[in-house]
């Protein structure tokens, strides 16, 4: 009897996955037809479409323009897509849903000539119930009319969508994202597609997480619906599988009766042990299968790929799995686009791009302005990259219908993405929102994702206590309350082609056209100076990291990761602020960040990188720049020491007047005890002798689905196989076989988009090749004058498609990367200083606002009345202390230099003119034991902007404390104005 019971349980456990009637998911991307223009009657099944262009989704109709045209010139028009497909007669009586991951911008959907709905926000996924309109066993035609007008307005209200913006939201129109088809039983778990369907799907989360014990309570909640004519008693089962598809836990919820037409929520929970927690660079994912059972039969099953992690946001810091992490990453355009393709790349290529951020030691991507598409969200889960997810906006708060559009999009995006563990932040605005709007967004999060362990905030939020994180675009913010990290720092641009002034094509640093009638040297850097500027800018956040006092910076995101087809200030018609070019070829700035960011807070792995190359004319004498996280760096040329570098900005080591000598240039780094930590070297390459081709593709190889791609790197190498860094030769490509050339990008006419001749730049370039629907062998050859040609062969394999449907789901074969390992159990930083508390302050004038200078609010200040006699403030400390350092944020930080005398009691401990900065300055003072510190202005301020080209796109706002936009902000006066001050003692 006991054996029979065990057998019955095993049958029930394994029955559902093998029953095709439980739920079928189809790849609905293949075999569509496209025609640009508006065509009367194109929604009808009988419409003649045989001359339309065959395409496979995702596919933007204007993909050829990506990086060829500037963002504001991308075509906007009306386009039609049509798909012919069949479902078997045996599916009659089941439910059929379609999911579009997104269309751009507004779309009408028709099935067999019937209008089934519209979708207009241009960002979020949308679903439709196709069941009432289908002809089972016969041909069906799904038609979609898309209008990607930049100025598209919501039909019901005529309100324009704020995020349809020509600066930042590249308009790749049509259906540039995936489409899926689901066939379910009439009792089913809903889809997480609130747009149109108004359903919320499955919600998986963990609580009572015990990291050290590898234990948590796993919860599953499913919204279910009964579309039978009779009530059903439904059982709810949950199975948790690890990354090796091993069953680690099974548990059930209570049975529930669901009336005809009723929608209910079912739940189950259990403690699960032996867990691996998702982390930075550790994309450990579980598959959670939730199933519905009626009378011992599995009626529906949903597989959710997710991960579990523990978070905390407090005291100005961020914890992941009980370890403090400082945000180090990129503010990346949500389009995340590629030349001649736009957004529509295969899933493995998304992993390659996002995985490069992790390889470069970034831990965060802040998607800009609009919600990323599901493929990028899931990719970040796999590669272990934290995400900040916006809804949709531009750079201003809104009222009325435009604000409602934003809240609706946030609601839909949270429902759609709440099971993705890599999302740690929900962003309510790319500009400060009001307290009332912040509370509204918090309420949406609390309703739809109350247990996800995610902070919701907005850009800025410096004085709105309810916000759970914040931070400005350009400046350094600190907090002892909710964490602050910079949203978009270091906007400088530089083309990968330009090494330095000493290398072909000998581009003069900063040379380029004016931007809005003003010099634009910051947006026309060479690679060396772009890397150095990135080092300077990160240093500001590193200096305020956790461990440096009570108020800290939680880091920042540099704008952007890869060069992007969006708003630009430099010479090219696209933005080149990336640390890689559009083909994801790294610039020196990539390796600089890799050195500076290799650690959760403090750097943990020794790294060193020499900026540039070592192929120069014999007459060249130049500075050599080394990036290292060690304590000192020695430079060796052909084994001979050139001494130790001059350290600046913690990570930059400069060696002046190094005379070029052919051979090996090596940088050796040492710790404070003189032990070697790491090495980096450059070798002089010979003349270009041959081309080399390297194939990059997905782990399953190239699929003949008309969507998959390979990425091919071409290099000019010398006789020893070393890349030639000065080679800029044109390369002619020839492609044979069932594949489509998409090419690469280089400086030149139309940026060489789609050209089969394009140059290597600095010895390297890359091209994309897309599969067709026909499988077969493909050959790529590359030739260049004076070099041995190269050839590459690869094969595309067939994808089974029957009646327009395929069970091949791209991305299912991609595993999570475990590159960095599990969250370390050791502390991520060392406490270096202790803040001396301020008990009170005494001032020459405006005594009532003295506390503003130490209130942990960067939007308040103390100021005198403009008279030198009142330009002083005395701080009474909470105890006697030997203050070593004063950290201070002075009003007009980027504009003003203040001549100050600072006293500890009656002893002068600092005298001088303060530096200009993007936030805080640090004054190393004479250590004197005292209980009072007086800061006194000793003359008029000197005024001029030290960061003139660091500006935002947003319209100016007067009277901001940086003084940059304030009327008469540049006029000298006897003002002493303090935003925040901190007194610090070093820990011995």
N, C-alpha and C positions, 0 to 999 in steps of 0.2 A: 504493500500500500504506500509506504514511504517513497519507494522508487518511482511509483506512478505519479505521485504528487510532484516530485522533483522534475520528472519528465514534462509534466503539464506546464510547470512554471517556465522551463526552458523554452518550450514551444511558444508560449505567450511572449517571452522576452525577445525571441528572434523572428517572430512571425511578421511583425510590421515592416521591417526594412525590405523584405522580399515580396511584399504585396504591392504590385504596381498600382492598385486602385487607391492606395493611401494618399499619395500626392505625386504628381509628375511636374517637374520643372524643365522647361525647354529653353534652349538658346534661341531667341527669336530675332537674332541679328542678321541672319543670312538671307540673300536673294531678295533684296528690295529693289525698287525702281525709283529714279529721281528725275525730276524736270524742274528747272529754274523758271519762274514766272507763275502767273495766276491763270488757271484754266477752268472755265465754266464746265461743270459736270464731271470734274476729275474725281469726285467722291463716289461716283456710281461704278458698280462692278463691271459694267459693259464698256466703260470708257476705253478707247484704244490707246494702249500704253506701250506697244511693242517697240516703238522707237525711243523710248525713254532710256536713260543711262542706268545700266545695272550697277548697283552699289551694295556694299555690305556694311552694316553698322558696327560700331559707331562711325559716323561719317558726316563731317561738316561740309556743306555744299561749297563753301569758299575756302577750303583748306589750302588750295594752291597759293593763297595770298599771305599765309602765315609767315611773317618776317620779310616778305617781299614788300608789303605795304606797311605804313605806319598804322597804329591802332585806329586812328580816326578815319582812315581811308578804307577800312575793311568793308566789303560789300554788305549792304542790308537791302533785302528785297523779300518777295514772297516765293516760296518754293514748295513743291509737292513731293511727298514720298508715298509709294504704294507697295503693298505686299500681298501676294497671292499665297494662300495656304489652305490646308485641309486638316480636319480632325476626324478620327474614325467614328463610325456610327455608335461604337461601343461606349463612347464618351457622353452620349446623350443621356441626360439625367444627372450629370455631374456639373460642377461649377467651373467656369473658365475666367481667369483674370489675366490682364496684361499689365506689366509694370514698365514704364518708361523712366529710366534713371534721370532724365532731364531733356528738355527741348529748349531751343533759344530762338525767339523769345516767347511769343504767344502762338498757340496752336489750336486748331480744330481737329477733332478726331472723328472719323467715320468708319463704320463697319457695315459692309454690304449696302452702302448708300444711306444708312441711318446715322444721323448726328448723335454721337454718344457722349460728347462733352468737350470742354475747353480747358486749357491750362495756360496761364499767362505770366507767371512770375519769372520764367526763364532760368530758374536755378534748381528747384527742388524736384524730386521724383513725383510721379503721379501714377495712379492706377485706375483701371476701369473694369467693370464687370461686363464681360462680353457675352455672357450666357444667353440673354434674351435675343440676341441678334445673329447668332451663329446658325449656319447650315451644316449640321453634322453629316459627315460622309460626302460632302460636296465642297466645291471650291468656295472660299471666302476671300474677300478683298478688304484689307484694312488700309485706309487712306488717311494721310495726315497733311494738313495745310499749315505751314509754318511761316510766320511773319517775324523777321528779326530786325525790324526797324529800330534804329537807335532810340528813337523818340516814341516807341510803342507806349500806348496808354491803355490802362485797364478799361474794358468796354463799359462796364456797369457804372463807373464813376468818373472816367476820363482822367484819372490820376496816373501820372507817370511813375514808373518804378525807379526809385532813387538810385538803385545800383546799376541801371543800364547807363553806364558812364564811359565816355570816350577816353578817359585817362587811364583807367585801371582794369576794366572788365572786358577783355578782348572778346569781340563779337564773332565767335565761330558758330555760324547759324545753321539751323536745321535740327537734325537729331545727332548730336555729337557724343552721345552717351549710350550705354547698353540698353537693350530691351529684352525682357523675359516674359515667358508665358507660363501660367500655372493652371493645372487641372486638379481639382480637389473633389472630395465628397461633399454632399450637401450639409454635413456637419463638419465644421472646419475651424482651424485657427485663422484669424484674419491676417491680412498683410499690414505692415507698418507704414501705410500710405494714407495719411490723413487727408492729403490733397485729393479731393473728389470723393474717395471711398469713405472718408471719415472713420477709418479704423486704425487701431494702434498695435496690433500684432503681438509679438512675444517680447517679454522683458526678463532678462537674466541679470542677476546681480549677486554680490556676496556681502555679507556683514559678519560681525564678530570675527574679524580676520586676525589671526594670530600668526604673525610672520615667522617667528622663530620655531613655532611648533608645526609650521606648514599646514595650517588648519583654518577652515572658514565654514560658515553656514552658507550654502548655495541656495538661492531662491530662484524659482521659475514661475512666471505669471503669464498666462495666455488669455487674450480676448478670443472667445469662441462664439460661433453663431450656428443656429439650427435652422436650416431652410427646408426641412421636411415638414409635412403636414401634421405630424404627430410629435408629441414630446419624446425626448430621449434621455435615458439615464447615462451619463457620460463619466467614464473614468479618465484620470489624468496621470500619465507616467512620464518620468524624467530619467534620462540616461546620460551620464557624463563620460565622454571618451577623451583620452589624452592625445597628444600629437602623434603617437604611434598607433592610434586607433584601438587602444586597449581600454576596455570598460573599467572605470574606476569607481563608479557609484550608480545605483539605481534606487529611485524612491518615487512614491506616489502621493497624490493629493486625495482629498475626500471626493467621493462620487457626488455628482450634482445633476439635478434634473433640469433640462433646458426645454422650455416651451417652444412650440412652432413660431418661427420668426424672431425668437428672443436672442439677444446678445448678452453674454455673461463673461465674467472673469473667473478663471480657475487657477489655483495656486498649489505649489508644493515646495517643501524645503527639507534640507538634511545637512548635517555636519559631514564634511568631506575632509579626509586627511591625506597627507602625502602630496600636497599641492605644490606646483611650481608657479610662482607669482610673476605675472607680466612685468617687465621693467624696461628701462632704457637700454637699447641694444640687445634685448632679450625678448623676442617676440614669441613667447610660449603661449600657444592657444589651445583651447579645449573645444570640442564639438559637443554641444548640449542638444540632445534630441528630445523634443517634447511631443507626446503622442496622445491622441484621443481614442478611447476604447468604448465600444458599445456591444454588449452581449458577447464579450470575449473576442471581438474582432477589432483590429486596428483600423480606424476610419480616416485618420489624418496624422501625418508626422511632419514636423518642421525641424530642420537642422540649423542651429545657430552657432557660428564660429565666434568664440569670445575668449576673453582672458580675465583674470582676477588680479587685483592689486589694491593696496591700501594707500590712501592719501590723507593729507592734512594741510590746511592753509591757515597759518596764524603767526603772530609775532614777527611779521615781515618776511616769513620764510615759507618754503614749500617742502613737504615731506612726501617721498614715494617709498612705500614699504619700510617705513620707520627710519628712513635715511634722508637727510636734508640734501636737496638738489637745487643748484642755481641754474636758472634757465639760460641756455647757450644755444642759439639757433638762428633761424631765418624767418623773416616775413616774406613769404613766397606768394606770388600771384596765384590765385586759385586755378587759373587756366593751366598753369604748370606746363606750358606748351612747347612744342618742337617745330622746327622749320618744315614748311610744306605739309604739315599734318595737323597742327593746332593741338587741341586737347586729346584727340582720339587715338591713343596709343594702346597697345596690348598691355595686359596686367603685369607681365614680367618686366616690361620696360618701366612701368610705374615703380615697381620694386627696385629696379636698378637705380632710377633717379632718386627716390626717397632714401634708398639704402646708402647712396653716396653721402647724404647728409650725416647719417650715423657714422659712416666710415671716416668722415671728416670731423668726428667728435661733437657734432651737434646733437642736442637732445630734444629740441622743440622745433616744430614748424608752425608758425602762425599764418594760416591761410587768410588772405586779405580780401575784405569787403563782402564776399559771398561764400556760402557753404560749398565746400569741395564736393566733387562727385564721389559716388560710393567707391569707385575703384581706388582712388587715392586714400580714402578713409581706411579701407581694408588693407591697403598696402602698408600704411603706417603701423597698423596692428602687427603685420608680419615682420617688419624690419625693426620694430622697437623704437619708434619715433613718436614722442609726445605731440599731440595736436592741440591747437587753439582753434575752435570752430566758430566762425561768425555765422550770422543768419544772412542779412543783406542790408547794405547801406552805402552811403557815400561819406563825406567828412563833415556831417552836421546832424544834429538831432532834428527830429521832425514832429509835426503835430498832425492831427486829422487822419485822413485816409492813408497817407504815406507812412505814418507811424503804425497804423493797424496792419499794413502790408508787412512791416518788419516783424511785428509780434506773431502774425500768422506764419511767416516763414520760419521764425525761431521755433514755434510749436512743432511744425511739420519736420524740421531738421532734427530736433531732439528726439522725436518719436522714431524717426528713420535711423538714427545713428547712436542711440543710447546703449546698444550692446557692444559698441566698439571700445575696447579698453584704452586705446591710445589717446582718446579725447579726454583731456583733463580740464580744459577751459571752454566755457561758452562765452563768446564775445558779443555783447549787446550793442556795440557801436564802435566805429572807427574814429569816433570823436566823442567827447564827453556827452552823456545823456543826463537828463534831469533826475533828481532823486525819485520822483514819482514814476518815471519810466523805468528806472532801475528796479524799483519794487515790483513793477508789473512783470518785468522779465524774470525776476526771482520767483514770482508766483507761478509762471509757466514752467520753469525748471522743477519747482517743488511738486507740481501736479503730475508731470509726465516722466520725471527722472529724479524722484526723491532720494534714491539710494545709490546713485551712480558714483558718488565720491568726486564730483566735479564742482569747481568753483565757477561762479558766473559773475562777470564784471564788464568792464568796458575800458576803452582807452581813457586815460587820465584818471578820473575818479579819486582825485587827491584828497577831497574833503567829504566824500559821501561814505559814511561809515558802513552802510549796508552792503556796499559793493564788496565782493569777496576777493578781488584783485584789481589792479589798475596799472597805470604807467603812461608816461607821455611818449610822443613820437621820437623826439630828438634829444631830450634832456635826461639827466641822471636824477632819479627819484629814490628816496629811501623811506622806510617805514618800520615802525615797531608794531603795526596793526596788520591790516591785510597786505599781502605781498605786492610789491611794485616791480614790474619788469618793463623795460623799454620796448615799445611796440614796433618801432622802425628806426633804427639808428644807422648812421654812416651811409649816406645817400650817394657818395662819390661813385663815379663811373670810370671804366677803363676797358679798352679793347684788348682781347687776348693776344692779338697779333703784335702788339708793341711791347717788346721786352723792356727797353730802356733807351736812352738817347744815344748809346754807343753801338746799337745793333740795328741792322736793316729792319724796317725802312727808315731808321734814324728820325723817328717822330720826336719832336721837341716836347718835353713834358708840359702838359696843360694846353698845348696848341689845339685850337678848334674854333668854331664859330661862336658868336655871342648867343646867349640864351636870354630871350626877352630883353634885348638891347643892353645886356650886362655881361661882363666877363664870365666865362664858364670853364676855367681851368680845372676846377674840382671834378668836372664831368668829362674830362679828356685826359685822364692819367695814362701813363705807361704802367706796365704790370708791377714794376718795382715800387713805384710811389703809391699805387693803389693798395698793395699789400701793407706798406708802412702806415698808410692812413688807417687801415683796418686795425692794425696793432694799437695805434694811438687811441682810437675810439673805444676798443674793448677794454683798454687799461682803465678807463674811467669807471667801468662797472666792476672789474676785478678788484679795484681798490676798495670798493664798498661792499664786498661780498660778505656772506655770513662768516662770523668769526672776528669781524672788525668793529664790534660794538652792538649796542641795543638796537639801533636803527640801521637797517641794511638794505642793499639792493638785491633783488632776486634775479638780476641778470638782464637779458635783453635779446631781441631778435634783430639781426642785421637785415636791412633791405638789400638785396634779395638773394636767393641761392643761385639760380641760373638766369642768364640774360634773358630778357622777356620782351615780347611784342607789345609793350605798353608804353605809357608816357615816358619820355626821355628828355634829357637836357644836353646830351653830348652830340657828337658829330654824326653818328649813325642814326637811322630812323627807328631804333629800338633801344630799350634800356639795357645798359651794360654794367649795372651795379653788381652783377652776380660774381660769385667766386668760381663759377664755371661759365663757359660759353653756352650757347643754346643747345649744343650737342653733348653737353655735360663733360667737356674736356676741362680739367681743372686749370685755373690760373694759380699764380703763386699765392694769392690770398687764401685759396682753399687750404694749402699746406700750412700757412700761418695760423689759421684757426685750428687746424688739427693739433698743432703744438700747444696753443694757448688753452684749448678747451678739453684736453684729455683728463677729465676728472669730474666728479659730481659737483664739487665746489673747488677745493684746491686741486692743482694738477697732481695726478697720481702716477702717470706713466711718463718716464723721461723721453722727450722727443727733441729733435733738432732739424732745421731745414735751412739750406742756403738759398736765398732768393736769387732767381735768374739762372744764368748758364755760364759756361766757361769756354766760349769760342769768340775771341776778339782779335782785332788787328794788333800786331805786335807793339804798336805805339800807345795803346790805350792804358791809361792809369785811372782807376776809378775806386769809389767806395764799394766795399762788399758788405752786404747786409745778411745777418744770420738771425733766424728766429729760434729761440730755445727757451724751455722752461727750467733750465738748469741755473746754477748760481754764477757760473762764469763760462766763457767760451774762448777757446784757442783756435787760431786759424793756421793751417799748414798748407804750404804750396810746394808740391813735389817733395814732401817730407820735411821741409824746413819751416820752423815756427816763425810766424809773423806777429806773434804776441797775442795778447788778450784783447777782446773787443770792449768798446765803450758801451755800457749798459744804459738803456733808456726805456721808459714805459714797461719796465719789468722784463719784457720778452724780447726786446730788440737789442742786438749787439752789432755795432758798427766798427768796421775796420777801414780807416781812411787811406787813400792814396796807395792802393794796391796795384802794382805794375803787373800787367798781364804777362804770363809765361805759360806756354803750352804744357799741358800735363794734367795733374790731379790737384784739385783744390778741396781741402777737407777741413770740416769744422768739428772740433772735439769739445764736448761739454762736460763740466765737472760740478759736483755738488759742493756744499760749503766746506766739507772736509777734504776736498781735493781729489775725490774718487771720480773716475770716469763714469759718466751716465749714459751718453749716447753719442753717435757720430752721424755725420751726413757728408756726402762728397759729390763733386761734379768733375767730370772728365771732359777734356777737349776731344770733340768728335772730329773725324776726318771728313773728307768731301763726300757728298751724297753719292752712293754707289748703286743702291737698289731701293725698290719700294717693298714694303711689307704690309700685308693685309691680315687683320685679326678679326675673327668672327665672334660676335656676341649674340646669343639667342636665349630663348626660354629653356627651362630644364627638359621639356618634352620635345624640343626641337621646333622647327618651323611648321606651323599648321596651315594647311591650304584652305583657310576660311575667308580669304580676301581681306583680312583685318590684321592678322599677325605680321610681325616685322622682325627683321634682323638688323642689328647695328654693326656696321663694319668700320674698323679703324684703319686708316692708311697712314703709314709713316715713311719718311725718307730716312734711310739709315746708311751708315758708312760700311766699309768692308768688314768691320768687326761686329756689325749688327747694332751699333749705338745710334740712337735718334740724333739727327742733325738739327740742332736748335735754330739755325739761321736759314734753313731751307724754306722757301716760299714758292716752290715751283708749281706750275699748273699740272694737274694730273687728269688724263683722259680715261674715263671708265667705259667699259662695254659690258652690257648685261644680256645674258642669253638664258632662256628658259621661262617657265611660267611664273613670272614675278614682275612687279611694278617698281620702277625707279622713283624714289622720293628725294634722294640726294641729301645735301647738307647745306652749309652756309659758309661764306667767306666775304671779306671786304671786296666790293666790286659792283658791277652793274646788277641791279635787282638783288644784291647780296647772293648772287649765284643760285638763287632758289630754283630748284628742279633742273639745273644745268648738269649735264653729264661730264663737263669739264670744270673743275674747280681746284684752286691751289691748296696745298698744305700750308698751314700757317705755323711758324715756329716748329716746322718739321712734322706736323701732325694735323689730321682732320678726320672727320667721320661722316658716314652717309647712312641713310635709312633705305631699306628695300622691303617692300610689302609683298606678301604672298598674293596669289590669285586664287580662284576657286578650283584650279586644276593642280593636282599634285605632280611632282616631278623633280628632276635634277636641274639645278640652277648654277650657272657659272658667272663669276664676276672677274674681269681682268682690269688691271690698272697699269698705265704706262706713263712715263714722263721722259722728256729728252735727257739723254746722258745717263739714265739709270736703268738697271735691269728691271723689267716688268714683273708684276706679281699676279698670281691667279688664285682664286678661291672657289671651291665647289661645295655646295650643300644641297640638301634635299628637303622639299616640303612634303608632308604626309597628309593623306586624305582625312577629311572630316565628314562623317556620315550625316547626310541631310535627307529627310524623307518628308515630302509634302510641305516643305518650308520650315520644318522643325528639326532641331538637333539636340541630342542629350549631352553634347560636349559643352561643358561650362568652363570657359577660360578663367584661370585663376585657381581652380580647385586643386591643381597639381602643385601649387606654390606653397612651400613650407615656410614657417616662421624662422627668421634668422636668430641664432643664439650667440651672435658675435661677441658681445661683451660679458656674457655669463650672467648669473643671477645677481640680484642686489647684494653688494658686499655688506657684511655685518659690522664692519669697522666704521668709526666716525668719518664723515666726508670733509671735515675741516678742523683746523686747530684754532682755539680761542687765542687771539693775539693781544687784545686790549680790553680794558674795563672802562665803561663810561662812568664818569663822576657825576652824580646827580646834582641838579640845580634846585636849590630850595626856593630861591626868589631872585628878583632882579630890581635894581634901582637905576633910574634913568634921569637924564637931564631934562627931559620933557616927554609927554605922552606916556606917563607912568602906567596908565590903565591898560595899555597894549604891550607892555614889556613881556608878558608871558607868551605872546605870539611868536617870539623868537626861539622858543623851545617847546612848542606845543605839538610837535609831530604832525604839523599841517603845512604843507608847502604852498598853500594859497593864502596864508596869512603872514604878516610881517610886523616888526616894530620899526618905526622910523622917527627921526627927529624932525624939527621944523625948518631945517635948512640953514640954521645958524651954527657956526663953528663952536660956540660956547655950550650948545646943548647936544653936541654930537658925541655923546659918550653913554656907555651903559656898564654897570657893575653887576656881576653875577655873584650871588652868595651861594657857595657850594654846600651840599648836604653834609660834607665832612672835609677835614683837612686832606689834601691830596697833592701829590707831585705830578702835575699835568705835563705830559711829554708832547702832546699834539692837540691842536685845535682844528676841528673839522667844521667848516662854516659855509653856508650858502647865503651869499650877499645879493640883494636885489640888483638886477641888471647884470647878472653874472657873466653874460657874453659880451656886454658893452662896457662895463665900468671897471676901473682899477681904483681901489680905495687906498689912500695913504694912511696907515694905521700905526698907532703905538698900543702895545698890549702889556699890561702889568699884572703880576701876581702879587697881591698886596701892594707894596710900594716899589717892587723890583721890576724893572723893564725886562720882559722876556722875549719880545719880538718887536721889530720895527721894520717897516718897508711898505712897498706898494703891492697890493694883492694881484695875483694873476687873474686873467679872464679865463672863463671855463664854460663848460656846458652844464654846470650844476654846482658841485662842491669843490672847494679847495682845501688843502691840508697844510697847516702851518706847523712846522717843527719848532717848538719853543724851548727856551732855556728851562730846564726842570727846576722848579723852586717850590718848596712845600708852602702851601697857602690855602686859605679858605675863601678868598675873593679873587676874581679875575675881572679886570676892567679893560674894555675895548674902547679906544678913543680915536676919533678922526683928527688928523693933524694938518689937513689942508683940503683944497678942492679936489674932487674926483677928476680923473682924466677919462675921456669918453671917446670911444670909437669901437665899432663892431669887429671882434676878432674872428668871427665865423660867418662872414657875409654871404657866402654861397650856400650855407646850410639853411635851407628854407623849406617850407611845406607848400603843398598845392593849395591848401585851404585858404580862404580869404582872411586877411588880417583882422585881428581883434585888438582893440586899444586897451591900454592900461594893464597888460599882463606883466607879471613881475620880472620877466627877463628883460623888460624895457625895449625889446627889439621893435615892437609895434606901437609903443606909446608915443604920444605927441611930445616933442621936445625931450625925448628920452636920451638924446645924444648930447645934451647941453651940460657942461660941468656946473657943479654946485657943491655946497657944504652939507651934503646929505650923508647920514649914516643910516643904512637900511639893512636889516638882518631878517632873513627868512627863517633859518634854523642854525643853531650853534650847538656843538657837542665838545665836551672836554674829556680827554682820554688819557688813561694811564696804561703804559705797556705792561704786559704780564712778563715778569722776569723768569 
